[in-house]
């Protein structure tokens, strides 16, 4: 078990390094001079421009930060590998640079944005767990019934639907067509902007939109897992010794069927924490995804780079936690049997 | 694989070897036995099963319908519904935002263009992105998966870690960042979606190869001196092609969804080219007053993606592919 955890943690390191290298390559091939982006419309004096280049690790400086010149009096461009080391050391010190457009430290910006994303993800994951597992169970227990067909139909539709379109559809239905009943609370909610309704109202539609596709997948996985487990020998034994169908499902089948579903939901939580660009854009939700999207459209590379780095770290850490708890939940891994996944 | 299918292969190969030809000339397919019986290949069997699957057939018919519409719309759509892109400024005020009617079945948009016409032309973008991006990911995925599974060891470790790295990025975010770097164009949409789709296909193909590789006929081919490339192309690929076809079919739907998301965010094709995602984005402004502007392109996306999913499900059952990790 300890061996498994250590192995898993060690696997994390090359993936993380690979991610930072890819991000760095992406950043260096970006067209356009970053100094011009920082300056925006302002004209820069040559001195200021040099200082900016030095501050952004684009030209060589000595230990005191003074610019180094070569014999002909020109500045020396910092080699790519050195820029990568600067980037990594900044990263490890919790420094992700400064935004071009907001003139604020990237870490400060995300410290403001992350709470919105986290709160939304928590509401969404609760919806996903309750509705997904519930619908999947009903579907499996009442196989081929009306409810099973309904769940299958709805999950197929949700999986084929663009999330942003579903978000608009919900706004249209609850905010426009049902306006008299809802008081318009659901139309284009810009989180807490109007202050007209209590905060939680503004979470409903974005959370449902964010949860929709994953809920459909969770329900499907729950259904197929429960059906598969119900076919196994130990369930037949439990039935044969005279347990009621209810007891068989609750005490024997459910425990094993839930493991893959919980794993899926756990990994999905990581995905939600990485900022749902589409959901956040449809609802103008001031979270991480929307901020990164805004930064991309404005070529604000420090926010893009810093944001994606943060998001990837969150995803990797959550996947690591899920994998380790999976090992705790599943005795087959706990006792060292190979995990039978491709 | 059972022994029965292996035996004739040995027999045929030994015979042709004995007849004096070079060893690898012997066809691995048991042609002689196939000629004796009416031809029942994997594909004819699968077609027989697929035909009975109503949902899959509905999906297939819808896909064929859309493909025909996308290929032929230049011949009939403009005459009937007007241009999908050009704006008639003289009539714009009368034609703008008309509700659905007999003349304009899906209504008109803010600039007076027919929504049905734009939905029809939008299918071109969606289908071409779906198919081309899937083709790119499939080719990369096949090569990577084959290298990883066939050579194993260090190749396997490197390629699978690389796949992990790609999968660690949030997908939509990574596609958008890539487009921002490559520049916004339809070609780069193909490339970005295609480039990021390979890890899952590589995984599927890798596990398919790993299971086929264990078969005796692969050892037999190797013993007869067949090259690695020949073994992969002649023996392993035909035996894993079913899972690739199933996976690629389902992948097309996913690529269509991603394209619509990119266009919605303004990172895909550039206006005035009609794309379902762009139309939804345009329609968002008029959500409260002219909801048909976003409803119809959305329905087009759902039906098309659903059709590919249904066909993929049907193919999976018909070809008896066990999908793991997909």
Interface residues (C-beta under 8 A of the other chain):
Chain A: X11 X14 X15 X18 X19 X22 X26 X29 X30 X31 X156 X157 X159 X160 X161 X162 X163 X164 X165 X168 X169 X171 X172 X175 X176 X187 X271 X274 X275 X277 X278 X281 X282 X289 X292 X293 X296 X297 X299 X304 X308 X311 X312 X315 X316 X319 X341 X342
Chain B: X161 X162 X164 X165 X168 X169 X170 X172 X173 X174 X176 X177 X178 X180 X181 X183 X203 X204 X206 X207 X210 X253 X257 X260 X261 X264 X265 X266 X267 X277 X280 X283 X284 X287 X288 X291 X294 X295 X298 X301 X302 X303 X305 X306 X309 X310 X324 X325
